[in-house]
Amino acid sequence: QVQLVESGGGRVQPGESLTLSCATSGFTFHYWTFAWFRQAPGKEREEREGISCLDDRKMTYYSSSVSGRFSISRDDAKKTVYLQMNHLKADDPAVYYCARGATYSACPKWKPPGTDDYDHWGQGTQVTVSA
């Protein structure tokens, strides 16, 4: 079955970096669009923030909250999606989720990815930023 497994979260200090990985299985990876969402403490699932997405042509989108600091990438051979997070700030802490797009337009480039456009999700990985 379709599986997405995130890893790489942890606790860092402001200004430091982390790289999240999303290992996938159970489907033909290179056809699909992927996104990273984050759910801040106290927020509901429906309030997950779409921060970045990447389609099968490796076209990307970044929300204003992470643009210039985060970078999404994919390795089709390893069936893995990455999120390189640099210059982490005090408002970045959240559970970060990787998700697979359910529609062709799941990564529209002019607006954040929406949770309704993604049908398979990982379990999430916690990122904590504190001095």
N, C-alpha and C positions, 0 to 999 in steps of 0.2 A: 504494500500500500504506500501511498504518498507519505513521506516523512521529511520534516525539516528540523534540524537540531542545531540550536545556537550554542556558541561557546565563546569564551574570551572576555567575559565581563569581569569586574573586580572593583577594587577600591583604589583610587588614585588621588593625587593632589591636584588642585587647580593648575592648569597649564600643561599638565602631562597628557600622554597619549594612550590609547588602547586600540586594539584591532579586534573586531568581532568577526566570527566566522559562522556561516550557516551551511552545514553539510546536508545535502539532500539525497533522496533515494526514492525509487518507486515510480519514476516517470522519465520521459525523454527531456533532459534538462535544457538543451539549447533552444528549444522552441519557446520557452516561457519567460514572462516578465516577473521580476521580483522587486520587493520593496522592504525597507526597514521602517518600522513604526516604534514609537516609544510611549509608554504609559507611566506618567508621573505619579508619585505617591498621592493617594486620595482620589485619583481619577478612575472613572469607570471604563470598561472595555470599549464602549462606544466613543469614548473621548480620546482614544489613542491618536497620537499625532503622527501623521505620515511625514517623515523627514527626508526620505530619498527613495528613488526607484530607478530601475535599470531594465530596459527592454532587450529583446533578442538581438537587436542591432547594436547593443551597448550604448544606446542613447540614454542620457541620464537627466534626472531632476533632483534639485535640492531645495528644501524649504529655506526661507530667509533665516531661520533660527540656527541653521548649521552650514549654510553656504560659505565656502571659503575655509572651513575648518574640517569638514567631513568629506570622505571620498568613498563612493560605492564602486565595487568592481565584481567581476565574475570570472571564474575559471571553468570553462565548459568541460575540460578534460577531467577535472576533479569534482565536477558537479557541486561547486561551492560558491557561495556569494559572500563577499567581505564588506565590512564597513570600517574604514580607517578613520579614527576619531582623534583629531589633534586639538591642542589648546582647549582642553575640557574646562568647562566653567561650572560655577555653582548651580546654575539652572539646568544642567544636563542630566543630573541623576534621574534614573527611571529604570523600568524593566524594558529592555529592548527586544523587539520581536522581528523575526524574519517572516515574510509571507510570500506566497506564490499568487500571481495574478490569475483571476478567473475570466477576464475579458480581454479582448484585443486592445481596448483603450485604457487599460489599468494604469499606465504611466503616461498621462497626457502632456507632460512637460510644462504646461502653463499654470498648473495648480497642483497642490499636494495630492499624493495618492490617497484614495479613500478606502476605509475599511470594507465597505460594501463590494469593492472590486477585487477582493482577495479572498480565496476560498480555502486555502490551507495555510496553517500557521505553526510556527514552532512553539516551544514551551516558554521561551523567553530567557534572557540572561540579565542579571542585575548589574547596573553600573552605578557606582557611588563616587562622588567627588567631594572630598573634604580635606581641609588643611590639617 
